[in-house]
Amino acid sequence: MKIAFVGKGGSGKTTLSSLFIRHLAADGAPLIAVDADINQHLGAALGLDDEEAAALPAMGAQLPLIKDYLRGGNPRITSAATMIKTTPPGEGSRLLRVDEENPVYAACARTVPLDDGTSVRLMATGPFTESDLGVACYHSKVGAVELCLNHLVDGPGEYVVVDMTAGSDSFASGMFTRFDMTFLVAEPTRKGVSVYRQYKEYTQDFGVSLKVVGNKVQGADDLDFLRAEVGDDLLVTVGHSDWVRAMEKGRPPRFGLLEESNRAALRTLREAADGAYERRDWQRYTRQMVHFHLKNAESWGNAKTGADLAAQVDPSFVLDERQAATTPQPA
């Protein structure tokens, strides 16, 4: 299942996504973590030092390889150069699985050791560099993530956890529809719930499963505020954590020592995500993919590539678990 953590900058979404990733890894779940934030902090939150985090390969820099691999033998895609971030898979495309080895993971993913012998495969979009200033937007980098999500077949008990860019920037593409569950991290303040209102409004016509994780909740008044502002969308709250404070100093204790109240919160998140995956409608998931591809093709994609990108859509293709057994793999 695909899970997004979103929220305003400073809300704690990267910290909570890293805790959730550690929780899943501790249970031995097949897992991929993706840092899709313009501020690349997930690696550090998972224990990498500054040099190790900076050495993570940038998915955006590997976009030609990603496109060439995912294109496979799809006859509707005349060349990798005509693929854009929303290009959907079709007959002959190569699909990704969570628990496999492939050229995309080899180029873009690195294994991050956690503790007690656990680890996670981490991918990152790459930072916004000085050479990008004035000539590029961050969404061109996140496009590599969207393309991979569009071609990824995940099954029950498998997890892809994405730390998204802050605020409402996610709505610059259709990537916000790629998730079974979106956890919106909100502080108990007016600014903290403003992003929730934006997400609620923008996603209401797309069937997005959205739950709020209240963070930095210090007492009954904070809890009452969140309940009044977000209602039944409030799933769970998290308060002060000595474990998190030590982690932020670069000295995390063994994960098994995380406070029981916070471990219980992580179990609640997993149960909510598992339930959302059970309700996934693969046909709707594919239709939404096609919908945003056609919008992007008409808006800018056709002009940029010089091709009719609507022709890339395979009308008989539905992305689902059955495709995983029949996808062509590299020789």
Residue frames relative to the residue before (quaternion, step in Angstrom):
aa qw qx qy qz dx dy dz
M 1.0000 0.0000 0.0000 0.0000 0.00 0.00 0.00
K 0.3591 -0.7362 0.5432 0.1844 3.53 -1.16 0.68
I 0.0627 -0.8166 0.5715 -0.0517 3.54 -0.73 1.14
A 0.1392 -0.7876 0.5968 0.0636 3.57 -0.92 0.94
F 0.1728 -0.7228 0.6559 0.1322 3.52 -1.22 0.66
V 0.0193 0.8012 -0.5938 0.0715 3.56 -0.70 1.14
G 0.2673 0.7502 -0.5818 0.1653 3.55 -1.31 0.17
K 0.6342 -0.5188 0.3885 0.4216 3.55 -1.24 0.17
G 0.6532 -0.5092 0.3828 0.4093 3.55 -1.24 0.39
G 0.8060 0.2581 -0.2081 0.4903 3.55 -0.90 0.95
S 0.4816 0.6891 -0.4303 0.3286 3.59 1.26 0.01
G 0.5347 -0.6229 0.4121 0.3952 3.57 1.18 -0.50
K 0.3435 0.7727 -0.4847 0.2235 3.60 1.22 0.27
T 0.6499 0.5030 -0.3349 0.4609 3.61 1.00 -0.72
T 0.6318 0.5227 -0.3331 0.4655 3.58 0.99 -0.78
L 0.7002 0.4607 -0.2811 0.4673 3.60 0.85 -0.94
S 0.6313 0.5081 -0.3529 0.4678 3.61 0.99 -0.66
S 0.6463 0.5087 -0.3315 0.4622 3.61 1.01 -0.72
L 0.6288 0.5177 -0.3381 0.4715 3.60 1.02 -0.69
F 0.6524 0.5077 -0.3141 0.4669 3.57 0.97 -0.85
I 0.6270 0.5266 -0.3282 0.4711 3.58 1.01 -0.78
R 0.6558 0.4963 -0.3126 0.4752 3.60 0.91 -0.87
H 0.6288 0.5457 -0.3270 0.4471 3.58 1.01 -0.81
L 0.6772 0.4796 -0.2875 0.4784 3.58 0.91 -0.92
A 0.6535 0.5167 -0.3129 0.4561 3.58 0.95 -0.88
A 0.6388 0.5378 -0.3284 0.4413 3.58 1.00 -0.80
D 0.6886 0.4494 -0.2685 0.5018 3.57 1.19 -0.56
G 0.5166 -0.6807 0.3932 0.3393 3.57 1.30 0.04
A 0.3633 0.7529 -0.4834 0.2597 3.60 1.19 0.39
P 0.5023 -0.6002 0.5157 0.3487 3.62 -1.06 0.66
L 0.0455 0.8512 -0.4955 0.1670 3.55 -0.55 1.18
I 0.0260 -0.7377 0.6739 0.0325 3.53 -1.20 0.75
A 0.1635 -0.7629 0.6190 0.0905 3.56 -1.00 0.88
V 0.0905 -0.7981 0.5954 0.0200 3.56 -1.00 0.87
D 0.2110 -0.7466 0.6189 0.1226 3.55 -0.90 0.98
A 0.0215 0.8182 -0.5695 0.0754 3.57 -0.29 1.31
D 0.4430 0.6818 -0.4570 0.3606 3.57 1.20 0.51
I 0.5460 -0.6057 0.4578 0.3543 3.58 -1.08 0.63
N 0.6957 0.3342 -0.2315 0.5922 3.57 1.23 -0.53
Q 0.2359 -0.8327 0.4915 0.0970 3.56 -0.23 1.31
H 0.1646 0.8211 -0.5229 0.1591 3.58 -0.03 1.32
L 0.4744 0.6995 -0.4473 0.2925 3.61 1.19 -0.21
G 0.6197 0.5542 -0.3503 0.4314 3.60 0.96 -0.76
A 0.6615 0.4936 -0.2977 0.4798 3.56 0.96 -0.90
A 0.6542 0.5150 -0.3151 0.4554 3.59 0.99 -0.80
L 0.6870 0.4439 -0.2732 0.5062 3.57 1.22 -0.45
G 0.7037 -0.5209 0.2438 0.4171 3.56 1.27 0.26
L 0.4888 0.6492 -0.4566 0.3621 3.62 1.20 0.05
D 0.3995 -0.6702 0.5512 0.2955 3.55 -1.09 0.58
D 0.7422 -0.4363 0.2563 0.4394 3.58 -1.27 0.25
E 0.6680 0.5040 -0.3062 0.4538 3.58 0.94 -0.85
E 0.6606 0.5008 -0.3039 0.4696 3.57 0.97 -0.84
A 0.6521 0.5115 -0.3147 0.4627 3.58 0.97 -0.85
A 0.6640 0.5058 -0.3023 0.4603 3.59 0.98 -0.84
A 0.6713 0.5120 -0.2920 0.4494 3.59 1.16 -0.57
L 0.4362 0.6852 -0.4776 0.3349 3.62 1.21 -0.03
P 0.4543 -0.6846 0.4829 0.3028 3.62 -0.83 0.85
A 0.4042 -0.7132 0.5246 0.2297 3.56 -1.08 0.76
M 0.4480 -0.6944 0.4919 0.2740 3.59 -0.74 1.04
G 0.6235 0.5664 -0.3439 0.4149 3.57 1.00 -0.80
A 0.6602 0.5089 -0.3033 0.4617 3.57 1.09 -0.69
Q 0.7070 0.4336 -0.2469 0.5012 3.59 1.25 -0.40
L 0.2903 0.8078 -0.4816 0.1765 3.58 1.24 0.27
P 0.6362 0.5130 -0.3656 0.4454 3.68 0.87 -0.69
L 0.6516 0.5005 -0.3173 0.4735 3.60 0.97 -0.82
I 0.6427 0.5292 -0.3254 0.4483 3.59 0.92 -0.91
K 0.6763 0.4930 -0.2982 0.4589 3.58 0.85 -0.95
D 0.6690 0.5117 -0.3116 0.4399 3.57 0.85 -0.93
Y 0.6689 0.4898 -0.3073 0.4673 3.58 0.96 -0.82
L 0.7122 0.4668 -0.2775 0.4448 3.59 0.77 -0.99
R 0.5754 0.5917 -0.3788 0.4188 3.58 1.09 -0.60
G 0.0933 -0.8327 0.5391 0.0846 3.58 0.97 -0.82
G 0.7153 -0.3918 0.3186 0.4830 3.55 -0.81 -1.07
N 0.2511 0.7858 -0.5262 0.2064 3.58 1.14 0.62
P 0.3291 -0.7899 0.4785 0.1969 3.63 -0.39 1.15
R 0.6040 0.5763 -0.3560 0.4198 3.59 1.21 -0.33
I 0.6911 0.4005 -0.2637 0.5408 3.57 1.25 -0.32
T 0.3021 -0.8220 0.4579 0.1532 3.55 -0.17 1.31
S 0.7855 -0.0660 0.0388 0.6142 3.58 1.18 -0.51
A 0.6152 -0.5401 0.4168 0.3951 3.56 -1.23 0.42
A 0.6034 0.5881 -0.3521 0.4076 3.59 1.11 -0.63
T 0.6750 0.4778 -0.3020 0.4743 3.61 1.17 -0.42
M 0.5298 0.6102 -0.4261 0.4067 3.61 1.22 0.04
I 0.1085 -0.7601 0.6368 0.0711 3.55 -1.09 0.79
K 0.7641 -0.4160 0.2339 0.4340 3.56 -1.28 0.17
T 0.7355 0.4221 -0.2283 0.4782 3.60 1.13 -0.60
T 0.3706 0.7523 -0.4890 0.2400 3.62 1.21 -0.05
P 0.2724 -0.7887 0.5275 0.1597 3.60 -0.63 1.07
P 0.5339 -0.6041 0.4672 0.3630 3.57 -1.18 0.38
G 0.0500 -0.7705 0.6339 0.0452 3.52 -1.32 0.35
E 0.7548 -0.3288 0.2642 0.5023 3.54 -1.26 -0.21
G 0.7806 0.2923 -0.2437 0.4959 3.56 -0.76 1.09
S 0.5420 0.6034 -0.4117 0.4155 3.59 1.22 -0.29
R 0.3910 -0.6664 0.5682 0.2830 3.53 -1.24 0.43
L 0.2150 -0.7706 0.5902 0.1077 3.56 -1.00 0.87
L 0.3878 -0.6958 0.5576 0.2335 3.53 -1.26 0.51
R 0.1572 -0.7400 0.6407 0.1312 3.55 -1.25 0.55
V 0.6202 -0.5638 0.3905 0.3807 3.54 -1.18 0.51
D 0.8152 0.2455 -0.0863 0.5175 3.55 0.72 -1.11
E 0.5055 0.6031 -0.4618 0.4094 3.58 0.38 1.26
E 0.3758 -0.6568 0.5850 0.2918 3.52 -1.40 0.01
N 0.1429 0.7757 -0.6037 0.1157 3.56 -0.95 0.86
P 0.6820 -0.5082 0.3194 0.4178 3.63 -1.18 0.31
V 0.6052 0.5565 -0.3679 0.4344 3.61 1.07 -0.59
Y 0.6848 0.4597 -0.2852 0.4883 3.58 0.86 -0.91
A 0.6227 0.5516 -0.3482 0.4322 3.57 1.01 -0.78
A 0.7251 0.4328 -0.2420 0.4779 3.57 1.00 -0.82
C 0.8109 0.3442 -0.1228 0.4571 3.57 0.95 -0.89
A 0.7406 0.4155 -0.2244 0.4780 3.62 1.08 -0.54
R 0.0877 -0.7579 0.6430 0.0667 3.51 -1.25 0.57
T 0.4190 -0.6994 0.5204 0.2541 3.56 -1.06 0.77
V 0.1577 -0.7907 0.5895 0.0498 3.55 -0.74 1.13
P 0.3140 -0.7472 0.5475 0.2081 3.63 -0.58 1.03
L 0.2393 -0.7553 0.5936 0.1410 3.54 -1.04 0.80
D 0.6146 -0.5107 0.3453 0.4922 3.61 -0.25 -1.13
D 0.7802 0.3028 -0.2538 0.4850 3.55 -1.29 0.28
G 0.6977 -0.5022 0.2692 0.4343 3.55 1.10 0.75
T 0.5440 0.6105 -0.4121 0.4017 3.61 1.22 0.10
S 0.0550 -0.7808 0.6215 0.0309 3.54 -1.29 0.33
V 0.1876 -0.7576 0.6096 0.1387 3.54 -1.34 0.17
R 0.3921 -0.6734 0.5728 0.2544 3.54 -1.15 0.68
L 0.0915 -0.8273 0.5539 -0.0177 3.57 -0.56 1.24
M 0.0469 -0.7603 0.6474 0.0272 3.54 -1.06 0.87
A 0.1155 -0.7975 0.5910 0.0364 3.57 -1.14 0.66
T 0.5302 -0.6363 0.4547 0.3276 3.55 -1.03 0.78
G 0.4693 -0.6310 0.4732 0.3971 3.55 1.04 -0.79
P 0.5300 -0.6628 0.4270 0.3123 3.58 -1.04 0.71
F 0.5236 -0.5724 0.5189 0.3591 3.52 -1.35 0.25
T 0.1940 -0.8436 0.4961 0.0678 3.56 -0.25 1.30
E 0.6904 -0.4759 0.3527 0.4154 3.54 -1.33 0.26
S 0.6483 0.5300 -0.3218 0.4418 3.59 1.04 -0.72
D 0.6225 0.5454 -0.3408 0.4460 3.60 1.24 -0.37
L 0.5294 0.6745 -0.4065 0.3155 3.58 1.15 -0.57
G 0.8470 0.1676 -0.1490 0.4820 3.52 -0.84 1.06
V 0.7751 0.3366 -0.1803 0.5033 3.60 1.19 -0.26
A 0.7899 0.2148 -0.1134 0.5631 3.62 1.18 -0.26
C 0.2833 -0.7228 0.5935 0.2123 3.53 -1.28 0.34
Y 0.6200 -0.5849 0.3694 0.3703 3.55 -1.14 0.55
H 0.5789 0.6107 -0.3837 0.3803 3.57 1.12 -0.54
S 0.5633 0.5820 -0.3955 0.4331 3.60 1.18 -0.41
K 0.6571 0.4862 -0.3069 0.4876 3.59 1.13 -0.60
V 0.6625 0.5041 -0.3018 0.4647 3.57 0.94 -0.89
G 0.5205 0.6562 -0.4053 0.3662 3.59 1.20 -0.44
A 0.6004 0.5554 -0.3643 0.4455 3.59 1.10 -0.58
V 0.6329 0.5159 -0.3241 0.4777 3.58 1.07 -0.74
E 0.6633 0.5123 -0.3126 0.4471 3.58 0.88 -0.94
L 0.6442 0.5249 -0.3229 0.4531 3.57 0.95 -0.85
C 0.6591 0.4945 -0.3053 0.4773 3.58 0.99 -0.82
L 0.6505 0.5124 -0.3247 0.4570 3.60 0.92 -0.82
N 0.6359 0.5360 -0.3247 0.4505 3.58 1.05 -0.76
H 0.7559 0.3576 -0.1875 0.5154 3.59 1.14 -0.59
L 0.5672 0.6108 -0.3774 0.4035 3.59 1.20 0.24
V 0.1572 -0.7687 0.6164 0.0667 3.54 -0.80 1.09
D 0.0316 -0.8099 0.5847 -0.0347 3.55 -0.47 1.22
G 0.2646 -0.7776 0.5545 0.1334 3.52 -1.09 0.74
P 0.7038 -0.4269 0.3278 0.4636 3.58 -1.27 0.01
G 0.7980 0.2711 -0.2146 0.4935 3.56 -0.97 0.85
E 0.6321 0.4557 -0.3341 0.5302 3.57 1.34 0.15
Y 0.1421 -0.8331 0.5343 0.0190 3.57 -0.91 0.89
V 0.0615 -0.7190 0.6901 0.0543 3.51 -1.22 0.77
V 0.0726 -0.8115 0.5797 -0.0117 3.58 -0.50 1.22
V 0.0876 -0.8188 0.5672 -0.0125 3.57 -0.61 1.20
D 0.2408 -0.7257 0.6314 0.1291 3.54 -0.88 1.06
M 0.2140 -0.8378 0.4953 0.0837 3.56 -0.18 1.34
T 0.6239 -0.5156 0.4236 0.4067 3.53 -1.32 0.26
A 0.5974 -0.6272 0.3752 0.3302 3.57 -1.08 0.75
G 0.7975 0.3285 -0.2292 0.4512 3.52 -1.30 0.38
S 0.7150 -0.4499 0.3393 0.4139 3.53 -1.20 -0.62
D 0.3119 0.7789 -0.4950 0.2258 3.62 1.20 0.36
S 0.5452 0.6431 -0.3928 0.3672 3.59 1.17 -0.50
F 0.6591 0.5404 -0.3135 0.4186 3.59 1.14 -0.51
A 0.4500 0.6705 -0.4633 0.3652 3.58 1.26 0.26
S 0.7594 0.1667 -0.1375 0.6137 3.58 1.29 -0.05
G 0.6317 -0.5415 0.3914 0.3930 3.55 -1.29 -0.13
M 0.3648 0.7736 -0.4708 0.2162 3.58 1.23 0.09
F 0.5879 0.5949 -0.3828 0.3923 3.61 1.09 -0.52
T 0.6616 0.4860 -0.3144 0.4766 3.62 1.22 -0.27
R 0.5537 0.6568 -0.3734 0.3502 3.61 1.25 -0.08
F 0.6760 0.5239 -0.2706 0.4420 3.59 1.25 -0.09
D 0.4630 -0.6572 0.5223 0.2846 3.53 -1.14 0.73
M 0.7947 0.0398 -0.0037 0.6057 3.55 1.11 -0.70
T 0.1268 -0.7572 0.6367 0.0716 3.54 -1.03 0.88
F 0.1592 -0.7733 0.6102 0.0654 3.55 -0.69 1.15
L 0.1400 -0.7936 0.5899 0.0500 3.54 -0.58 1.19
V 0.2382 -0.7858 0.5604 0.1082 3.55 -0.54 1.22
A 0.0242 0.8204 -0.5650 0.0848 3.56 -0.61 1.16
E 0.3363 -0.6997 0.5943 0.2103 3.52 -1.04 0.85
P 0.5293 -0.6439 0.4429 0.3303 3.62 -1.14 0.48
T 0.4738 0.6141 -0.4785 0.4117 3.55 0.60 1.25
R 0.6590 -0.4983 0.3682 0.4264 3.58 -1.24 0.27
K 0.6601 0.4845 -0.3075 0.4848 3.57 0.96 -0.81
G 0.6297 0.5769 -0.3297 0.4024 3.53 1.07 -0.78
V 0.7495 0.3751 -0.2170 0.5005 3.59 1.03 -0.71
S 0.4693 0.6928 -0.4488 0.3136 3.61 1.22 -0.12
V 0.6457 0.5032 -0.3284 0.4712 3.60 1.00 -0.76
Y 0.5818 0.5699 -0.3690 0.4479 3.59 1.10 -0.66
R 0.6686 0.5005 -0.3138 0.4516 3.58 0.84 -0.91
Q 0.6304 0.5215 -0.3331 0.4686 3.58 1.02 -0.76
Y 0.6678 0.4959 -0.3027 0.4653 3.58 0.85 -0.94
K 0.6478 0.5287 -0.3209 0.4448 3.56 0.89 -0.89
E 0.6794 0.4872 -0.2845 0.4692 3.56 0.94 -0.90
Y 0.7266 0.4656 -0.2592 0.4336 3.58 0.77 -1.02
T 0.7424 0.4304 -0.2320 0.4580 3.59 1.05 -0.68
Q 0.4621 0.7440 -0.4252 0.2284 3.58 1.20 -0.33
D 0.7218 0.4280 -0.2568 0.4794 3.61 1.10 -0.55
F 0.6923 0.4968 -0.2659 0.4508 3.60 1.25 0.00
G 0.4996 -0.6973 0.4139 0.3047 3.59 1.19 0.23
V 0.3124 0.7671 -0.5026 0.2478 3.59 1.13 0.60
S 0.3341 -0.7200 0.5737 0.2020 3.58 -0.91 0.95
L 0.0172 0.8216 -0.5622 0.0929 3.56 -0.45 1.26
K 0.0468 0.7797 -0.6220 0.0546 3.55 -0.85 1.04
V 0.3670 -0.7381 0.5340 0.1882 3.54 -1.09 0.82
V 0.1600 -0.7348 0.6529 0.0905 3.52 -1.08 0.88
G 0.2593 -0.7746 0.5584 0.1448 3.57 -0.46 1.17
N 0.0805 -0.8154 0.5732 0.0107 3.57 -0.68 1.07
K 0.8150 0.2079 -0.1986 0.5031 3.55 -1.24 0.65
V 0.2943 0.7582 -0.5115 0.2772 3.54 1.07 0.85
Q 0.1645 -0.8542 0.4923 0.0301 3.56 -0.52 1.21
G 0.8282 -0.0515 0.0426 0.5564 3.59 1.12 -0.20
A 0.7767 -0.3693 0.2515 0.4439 3.54 -1.37 -0.07
D 0.6392 0.5362 -0.3427 0.4319 3.58 1.00 -0.74
D 0.6318 0.5172 -0.3256 0.4767 3.59 1.03 -0.78
L 0.6604 0.5085 -0.3041 0.4613 3.56 0.95 -0.88
D 0.6492 0.5143 -0.3157 0.4629 3.59 0.94 -0.86
F 0.6272 0.5433 -0.3324 0.4482 3.58 1.03 -0.81
L 0.6868 0.4773 -0.2896 0.4655 3.58 0.82 -0.96
R 0.6420 0.5211 -0.3320 0.4540 3.57 0.95 -0.79
A 0.6624 0.5054 -0.3033 0.4623 3.56 1.00 -0.80
E 0.7208 0.4678 -0.2450 0.4489 3.59 1.02 -0.83
V 0.8224 0.2341 -0.1060 0.5076 3.62 0.90 -0.83
G 0.3675 -0.7821 0.4546 0.2160 3.59 1.25 -0.05
D 0.8477 -0.1561 0.1309 0.4898 3.53 -1.04 -0.89
D 0.5511 0.6130 -0.4053 0.3952 3.60 1.20 -0.17
L 0.5374 0.5948 -0.4150 0.4304 3.59 1.25 -0.19
L 0.1985 -0.8185 0.5336 0.0775 3.57 -0.47 1.22
V 0.7823 -0.1457 0.1753 0.5797 3.55 0.80 -1.03
T 0.2384 -0.7580 0.5845 0.1639 3.58 -1.25 0.36
V 0.2019 -0.7564 0.6152 0.0933 3.52 -1.28 0.62
G 0.1983 -0.7964 0.5629 0.0977 3.55 -0.92 0.90
H 0.7983 -0.2492 0.2069 0.5078 3.54 -1.18 -0.57
S 0.0513 -0.7914 0.6091 0.0108 3.55 -1.09 0.78
D 0.3686 -0.7142 0.5530 0.2198 3.56 -0.75 1.06
W 0.5992 0.5637 -0.3576 0.4419 3.59 1.11 -0.68
V 0.6717 0.4888 -0.2953 0.4719 3.59 0.90 -0.93
R 0.6308 0.5295 -0.3451 0.4502 3.59 0.95 -0.79
A 0.6551 0.4928 -0.3113 0.4807 3.61 0.98 -0.79
M 0.6272 0.5360 -0.3279 0.4603 3.59 1.04 -0.78
E 0.6726 0.4984 -0.2968 0.4595 3.58 0.95 -0.85
K 0.6460 0.4801 -0.3144 0.5032 3.58 1.25 -0.33
G 0.5466 -0.6331 0.3882 0.3870 3.56 1.31 -0.04
R 0.6773 0.4461 -0.2931 0.5064 3.58 1.25 0.29
P 0.0529 0.8415 -0.5367 0.0317 3.61 0.65 1.02
P 0.4256 -0.6609 0.5436 0.2943 3.59 -0.99 0.75
R 0.6890 -0.4038 0.3613 0.4813 3.56 -1.28 -0.05
F 0.5576 -0.6580 0.3864 0.3269 3.58 -0.86 0.99
G 0.5902 0.5935 -0.3626 0.4097 3.58 1.11 -0.56
L 0.6491 0.5127 -0.3142 0.4659 3.58 1.27 -0.28
L 0.3725 0.7097 -0.5071 0.3169 3.61 1.21 0.15
E 0.5990 -0.6056 0.3897 0.3502 3.56 -0.98 0.90
E 0.5733 -0.6295 0.4069 0.3309 3.56 -0.97 0.88
S 0.6164 0.5476 -0.3610 0.4357 3.63 0.98 -0.71
N 0.6946 0.4532 -0.2767 0.4854 3.57 1.00 -0.78
R 0.5975 0.5320 -0.3643 0.4767 3.59 1.12 -0.55
A 0.6310 0.5245 -0.3286 0.4678 3.57 1.06 -0.75
A 0.6263 0.5314 -0.3339 0.4625 3.58 1.04 -0.75
L 0.6543 0.5060 -0.3121 0.4673 3.59 0.97 -0.81
R 0.6180 0.5248 -0.3466 0.4718 3.60 1.05 -0.68
T 0.6358 0.5272 -0.3261 0.4598 3.58 1.03 -0.76
L 0.6290 0.5261 -0.3335 0.4651 3.58 1.00 -0.79
R 0.6729 0.4977 -0.3100 0.4510 3.57 0.88 -0.89
E 0.6397 0.5228 -0.3305 0.4563 3.58 0.95 -0.80
A 0.6520 0.5085 -0.3152 0.4658 3.58 1.00 -0.81
A 0.6588 0.5036 -0.3080 0.4664 3.58 0.98 -0.84
D 0.6409 0.5230 -0.3250 0.4584 3.58 0.95 -0.85
G 0.6631 0.5089 -0.3048 0.4565 3.57 0.96 -0.86
A 0.6427 0.5215 -0.3252 0.4575 3.57 1.04 -0.77
Y 0.6378 0.5268 -0.3393 0.4479 3.59 0.98 -0.78
E 0.6287 0.5499 -0.3398 0.4324 3.58 0.98 -0.77
R 0.7042 0.4375 -0.2533 0.4985 3.58 1.20 -0.50
R 0.3880 0.7438 -0.4840 0.2488 3.62 1.21 0.04
D 0.2091 -0.7406 0.6303 0.1023 3.53 -1.01 0.96
W 0.3119 -0.7955 0.4882 0.1776 3.58 -0.16 1.28
Q 0.6390 0.5265 -0.3405 0.4456 3.59 1.00 -0.71
R 0.6563 0.4810 -0.3115 0.4908 3.59 0.95 -0.81
Y 0.6072 0.5620 -0.3401 0.4470 3.57 1.03 -0.80
T 0.6841 0.4659 -0.2760 0.4886 3.57 0.97 -0.88
R 0.6341 0.5359 -0.3377 0.4435 3.61 0.97 -0.82
Q 0.6577 0.5052 -0.3178 0.4595 3.58 0.94 -0.83
M 0.5979 0.5561 -0.3455 0.4625 3.56 1.07 -0.76
V 0.6837 0.4781 -0.2741 0.4785 3.57 0.87 -0.98
H 0.6149 0.5734 -0.3387 0.4223 3.58 0.98 -0.86
F 0.7279 0.4163 -0.2509 0.4837 3.57 0.79 -0.98
H 0.5907 0.5520 -0.3790 0.4503 3.59 1.11 -0.51
L 0.6697 0.4936 -0.3061 0.4627 3.59 0.88 -0.87
K 0.6302 0.5233 -0.3356 0.4651 3.59 1.04 -0.73
N 0.6854 0.4743 -0.2849 0.4734 3.58 0.90 -0.90
A 0.6143 0.5517 -0.3482 0.4439 3.57 1.04 -0.74
E 0.7048 0.4605 -0.2661 0.4694 3.57 0.86 -0.97
S 0.6788 0.5231 -0.2929 0.4241 3.56 0.98 -0.87
W 0.8372 -0.0759 0.0971 0.5328 3.59 0.83 -0.97
G 0.5973 0.6371 -0.3601 0.3281 3.58 1.08 -0.68
N 0.6556 0.5123 -0.3268 0.4483 3.59 0.89 -0.87
A 0.6715 0.4973 -0.2998 0.4604 3.55 0.93 -0.90
K 0.6772 0.5082 -0.3030 0.4374 3.59 0.94 -0.83
T 0.7728 0.3659 -0.1876 0.4834 3.57 0.89 -0.92
G 0.3739 -0.7305 0.4902 0.2938 3.59 1.17 -0.46
A 0.6425 0.4874 -0.3201 0.4972 3.57 1.21 0.45
D 0.4737 -0.6222 0.5319 0.3248 3.54 -1.30 0.37
L 0.2109 -0.8382 0.4929 0.0998 3.56 0.00 1.31
A 0.5131 0.6224 -0.4323 0.4031 3.59 1.20 -0.23
A 0.6114 0.5694 -0.3431 0.4292 3.57 1.17 -0.57
Q 0.5609 0.6060 -0.3924 0.4052 3.61 1.22 -0.21
V 0.5841 0.6043 -0.3669 0.3988 3.59 1.20 -0.44
D 0.2203 -0.7496 0.6150 0.1071 3.55 -0.84 1.07
P 0.3145 -0.8144 0.4481 0.1925 3.63 -0.14 1.22
S 0.7005 0.4629 -0.2754 0.4682 3.60 1.15 -0.44
F 0.5878 0.6116 -0.3548 0.3932 3.58 1.28 -0.18
V 0.0193 -0.7578 0.6522 0.0018 3.56 -1.02 0.93
L 0.3538 -0.7311 0.5429 0.2134 3.57 -0.72 1.05
D 0.2822 0.7392 -0.5801 0.1935 3.58 -0.65 1.06
E 0.7543 -0.4256 0.2626 0.4254 3.55 -1.32 0.14
R 0.5962 0.5787 -0.3753 0.4108 3.60 1.09 -0.55
Q 0.5977 0.5832 -0.3672 0.4098 3.59 1.13 -0.57
A 0.5758 0.6308 -0.3761 0.3594 3.58 1.11 -0.65
A 0.6909 0.4942 -0.2792 0.4477 3.58 1.07 -0.68
T 0.7582 0.3937 -0.1909 0.4834 3.58 1.21 -0.44
T 0.4672 0.6973 -0.4416 0.3169 3.60 1.26 -0.05
P 0.4426 -0.6870 0.4980 0.2901 3.61 -0.89 0.86
Q 0.2070 -0.7776 0.5853 0.0994 3.54 -1.00 0.85
P 0.6109 -0.5647 0.3898 0.3949 3.61 -1.14 0.44
A 0.5411 -0.6217 0.4578 0.3334 3.54 -1.12 0.64
